[in-house]
Amino acid sequence: MIITAIPAGFAAGLFGIGGGLVTVPILFYIFTKAGVDQAFIMHLSVGTSFGIIIPTSIVSVLTHHQHNAVDFKVVRGFGLSVVAGVVLGTVLASYLDTKPLILYFTIVVYALAFYLLFLKEKGDNLNIKIGIFARTIAGIISGFVSAPMGIGGAVMNVPILKYFGYPINKAIGSAAAIGFVIASCGAIGFLLSGQILEADVPLSIGFLNIPVFLIFFPITAFMARLGAKTSHRLDKKKLTKYFGIFLVLVGSRFLFEYIKL
């Protein structure tokens, strides 16, 4: 468990992700072995992942902010639409089958990965303006896709911000801040839904497992700071490509999960 928290935290800082892409499948395995009710294993994994992402993303954002790599204006602009997306994603996911949802997510991730891999890096755009309609749509999509998966949203938001002309470092830092909003809403939603459903899950509040949260977050938060610092030492073009490769790996993992179902 502790070993898993190390790469999750480092990736959170390096790429602006929350770490859920790494932690959710591991938590699913842990809770399965612990004998948690099969009906609630995925809910508990996602809810606990969101809880871990909150302190991890705070550390990541603060570190990126020290390098002037967080655009809080775009975070505020995405804010309400991201919240709406998280609510929609959480509600609708409960009515959708898991398999088509995973396939959709896999296709989106692969598309974003190849976009970044073949993207020609532009010069830093210091006068970036994103229209309210574009912000609203991007925020809703980001929150909707992220909520059922227990992830912070950088998988969607880094490519989106790159499309609008953000340099990769600022796209990652800003995506980490947006991820904090997603994780906070997601954690509250899963915490409350667990209580509403009266899920009998030991050592948990709603769908947030307290022991796992307490073990994971100090490690992921520490490693997120190291990852964020590392991202500012890397060449921008290489960092963009590394993120693209990372997304290919993410898409492949979800494709594997889809095939297994």
C-alpha positions as CSV (number, residue, x, y, z in Angstrom):
1,M,0.0,0.0,0.0
2,I,2.8,2.4,1.0
3,I,4.8,1.6,-2.1
4,T,1.8,2.5,-4.3
5,A,1.4,5.9,-2.7
6,I,4.9,6.9,-3.8
7,P,4.3,6.9,-7.6
8,A,0.8,8.2,-7.2
9,G,2.0,11.3,-5.3
10,F,5.0,11.9,-7.7
11,A,2.7,11.7,-10.8
12,A,0.2,14.0,-9.1
13,G,2.9,16.7,-8.9
14,L,4.6,16.0,-12.1
15,F,1.5,15.9,-14.3
16,G,-1.0,17.8,-12.2
17,I,-3.2,14.7,-11.8
18,G,-4.7,13.8,-8.5
19,G,-3.2,10.3,-8.4
20,G,-6.5,8.5,-8.7
21,L,-5.5,6.8,-11.9
22,V,-3.0,4.9,-9.7
23,T,-4.8,4.6,-6.4
24,V,-8.3,3.6,-7.5
25,P,-7.3,0.1,-8.9
26,I,-5.0,-0.5,-6.0
27,L,-7.7,0.5,-3.5
28,F,-10.2,-1.8,-5.4
29,Y,-7.8,-4.7,-4.9
30,I,-7.2,-3.8,-1.2
31,F,-10.9,-3.5,-0.4
32,T,-11.7,-6.8,-2.3
33,K,-9.1,-8.7,-0.3
34,A,-10.5,-7.1,2.9
35,G,-13.9,-8.5,2.2
36,V,-15.8,-5.3,1.6
37,D,-19.3,-5.8,0.3
38,Q,-19.0,-6.3,-3.5
39,A,-21.8,-3.8,-4.1
40,F,-19.8,-1.0,-2.5
41,I,-16.1,-1.7,-3.4
42,M,-15.9,0.6,-6.4
43,H,-17.8,3.4,-4.5
44,L,-15.4,3.1,-1.6
45,S,-12.3,3.1,-3.9
46,V,-13.4,6.2,-5.7
47,G,-14.6,8.1,-2.6
48,T,-11.3,7.3,-0.7
49,S,-9.3,8.3,-3.8
50,F,-11.0,11.7,-3.9
51,G,-10.3,12.2,-0.2
52,I,-6.6,11.4,-0.8
53,I,-6.5,13.8,-3.8
54,I,-7.6,16.8,-1.7
55,P,-4.4,17.3,0.4
56,T,-2.2,15.9,-2.4
57,S,-3.5,18.5,-4.9
58,I,-3.1,21.3,-2.3
59,V,0.6,20.6,-2.0
60,S,0.9,20.2,-5.8
61,V,-0.8,23.6,-6.4
62,L,1.2,25.4,-3.8
63,T,4.5,24.1,-5.3
64,H,3.5,25.0,-8.9
65,H,2.3,28.4,-7.6
66,Q,5.8,29.1,-6.3
67,H,7.0,28.8,-9.9
68,N,4.2,31.1,-11.2
69,A,2.6,28.1,-12.9
70,V,-1.1,28.4,-11.7
71,D,-3.6,30.6,-13.5
72,F,-6.3,31.1,-10.8
73,K,-8.4,33.1,-13.3
74,V,-9.0,30.0,-15.4
75,V,-9.6,27.9,-12.3
76,R,-12.3,30.3,-11.2
77,G,-13.7,30.3,-14.8
78,F,-13.9,26.5,-14.8
79,G,-15.2,26.4,-11.2
80,L,-19.0,26.3,-11.4
81,S,-19.1,24.3,-14.6
82,V,-16.7,21.7,-13.1
83,V,-19.0,21.3,-10.1
84,A,-22.0,20.8,-12.4
85,G,-20.0,18.2,-14.3
86,V,-19.1,16.3,-11.1
87,V,-22.7,16.3,-10.0
88,L,-23.9,15.1,-13.4
89,G,-21.1,12.5,-13.6
90,T,-21.8,11.1,-10.1
91,V,-25.6,10.9,-10.7
92,L,-25.5,9.5,-14.2
93,A,-22.7,7.1,-13.5
94,S,-25.0,5.3,-11.1
95,Y,-27.4,4.6,-13.9
96,L,-24.9,3.6,-16.5
97,D,-23.2,0.2,-17.0
98,T,-19.5,0.2,-16.2
99,K,-18.3,-1.3,-19.4
100,P,-19.5,1.4,-21.9
101,L,-18.3,4.1,-19.5
102,I,-14.8,2.7,-19.4
103,L,-14.8,2.3,-23.2
104,Y,-15.8,6.0,-23.6
105,F,-13.1,7.1,-21.2
106,T,-10.5,5.0,-23.0
107,I,-11.3,6.5,-26.4
108,V,-11.1,10.0,-25.0
109,V,-7.8,9.4,-23.2
110,Y,-6.2,7.9,-26.4
111,A,-7.4,10.9,-28.4
112,L,-5.9,13.4,-26.0
113,A,-2.7,11.4,-25.8
114,F,-2.1,11.4,-29.5
115,Y,-3.0,15.1,-29.7
116,L,-0.2,15.9,-27.2
117,L,2.3,13.5,-28.8
118,F,1.9,15.1,-32.2
119,L,1.4,18.7,-30.9
120,K,3.9,21.3,-32.1
121,E,4.9,23.3,-29.1
122,K,4.1,27.0,-29.5
123,G,5.7,29.9,-27.8
124,D,4.3,31.0,-24.5
125,N,1.0,32.8,-25.0
126,L,0.8,35.6,-22.4
127,N,-2.6,36.8,-23.5
128,I,-4.8,33.8,-23.3
129,K,-8.5,34.3,-23.3
130,I,-11.0,31.4,-23.1
131,G,-14.7,32.4,-23.9
132,I,-17.4,31.6,-21.3
133,F,-19.1,29.1,-23.6
134,A,-15.8,27.2,-24.1
135,R,-15.0,27.3,-20.3
136,T,-18.5,26.0,-19.5
137,I,-18.4,23.1,-21.9
138,A,-14.8,22.2,-21.0
139,G,-15.6,22.3,-17.2
140,I,-18.7,20.2,-17.5
141,I,-16.9,17.5,-19.6
142,S,-13.9,17.5,-17.2
143,G,-16.1,17.1,-14.1
144,F,-18.4,14.5,-15.8
145,V,-15.6,12.3,-17.0
146,S,-13.6,12.6,-13.7
147,A,-16.3,11.9,-11.1
148,P,-17.1,8.3,-11.9
149,M,-13.4,7.4,-12.2
150,G,-12.2,9.0,-8.9
151,I,-9.6,11.2,-10.7
152,G,-8.6,14.8,-10.5
153,G,-9.3,15.8,-14.1
154,A,-5.9,16.7,-15.4
155,V,-6.2,13.9,-17.9
156,M,-8.8,16.2,-19.6
157,N,-7.7,19.6,-18.4
158,V,-4.0,19.6,-19.4
159,P,-4.8,18.9,-23.1
160,I,-7.7,21.3,-23.0
161,L,-5.5,24.1,-21.6
162,K,-2.7,23.3,-24.1
163,Y,-5.2,23.6,-26.9
164,F,-6.0,27.2,-25.7
165,G,-2.3,28.0,-25.8
166,Y,-1.1,27.5,-22.2
167,P,2.5,26.4,-21.8
168,I,2.7,22.9,-20.4
169,N,3.9,23.9,-17.0
170,K,1.1,26.4,-16.5
171,A,-1.4,23.9,-17.9
172,I,-0.3,21.3,-15.4
173,G,-0.3,23.7,-12.4
174,S,-3.7,25.1,-13.3
175,A,-5.1,21.6,-13.9
176,A,-3.9,20.6,-10.4
177,A,-5.9,23.5,-9.0
178,I,-9.0,22.5,-11.0
179,G,-8.4,18.9,-9.7
180,F,-8.8,20.2,-6.1
181,V,-12.3,21.5,-6.9
182,I,-13.2,18.2,-8.6
183,A,-11.8,16.1,-5.7
184,S,-13.5,18.2,-3.0
185,C,-16.9,17.9,-4.7
186,G,-16.4,14.3,-5.4
187,A,-15.3,13.4,-1.9
188,I,-18.3,15.2,-0.3
189,G,-20.6,13.5,-2.8
190,F,-19.3,10.0,-2.1
191,L,-19.2,10.7,1.7
192,L,-22.9,11.7,1.7
193,S,-24.0,9.0,-0.7
194,G,-22.5,6.3,1.5
195,Q,-24.5,7.6,4.5
196,I,-27.7,8.0,2.4
197,L,-27.4,4.4,1.2
198,E,-26.5,3.3,4.7
199,A,-23.5,1.3,3.4
200,D,-22.1,-0.9,6.2
201,V,-18.4,-0.4,5.5
202,P,-16.0,-0.8,8.5
203,L,-13.8,2.1,9.6
204,S,-15.4,4.4,7.0
205,I,-17.4,7.6,6.9
206,G,-19.8,7.2,4.0
207,F,-17.5,5.9,1.1
208,L,-14.3,7.3,2.7
209,N,-12.1,4.7,4.4
210,I,-10.3,6.5,7.2
211,P,-7.3,4.1,7.8
212,V,-6.4,4.1,4.1
213,F,-6.8,7.8,3.8
214,L,-4.5,8.4,6.8
215,I,-1.8,6.0,5.4
216,F,-1.9,7.4,1.9
217,F,-2.2,11.2,2.1
218,P,1.1,12.0,4.0
219,I,3.1,10.0,1.4
220,T,1.2,11.3,-1.7
221,A,1.4,14.9,-0.5
222,F,5.2,14.7,0.1
223,M,5.8,13.0,-3.3
224,A,3.6,15.5,-5.0
225,R,5.9,18.3,-4.0
226,L,8.9,16.4,-5.4
227,G,7.0,15.7,-8.7
228,A,5.9,19.4,-9.1
229,K,9.5,20.6,-8.6
230,T,10.7,18.0,-11.1
231,S,8.2,19.2,-13.7
232,H,9.8,22.7,-13.7
233,R,13.3,21.3,-14.3
234,L,12.3,19.4,-17.4
235,D,12.3,20.7,-21.0
236,K,8.7,21.9,-21.9
237,K,8.6,19.9,-25.2
238,K,9.8,16.8,-23.4
239,L,7.3,17.3,-20.6
240,T,4.4,17.5,-23.1
241,K,5.5,14.3,-24.8
242,Y,5.9,12.6,-21.4
243,F,2.4,13.5,-20.5
244,G,1.2,12.1,-23.9
245,I,3.0,8.8,-23.2
246,F,1.5,8.8,-19.7
247,L,-2.0,9.1,-21.2
248,V,-1.3,6.2,-23.6
249,L,-0.4,4.1,-20.6
250,V,-3.6,5.2,-18.8
251,G,-5.7,4.5,-21.9
252,S,-4.1,1.1,-22.2
253,R,-4.8,0.2,-18.6
254,F,-8.5,1.1,-19.0
255,L,-8.7,-0.8,-22.3
256,F,-7.4,-3.8,-20.4
257,E,-10.1,-3.3,-17.8
258,Y,-12.7,-3.0,-20.5
259,I,-11.5,-6.3,-22.2
260,K,-11.6,-8.1,-18.8
261,L,-15.3,-7.1,-18.2
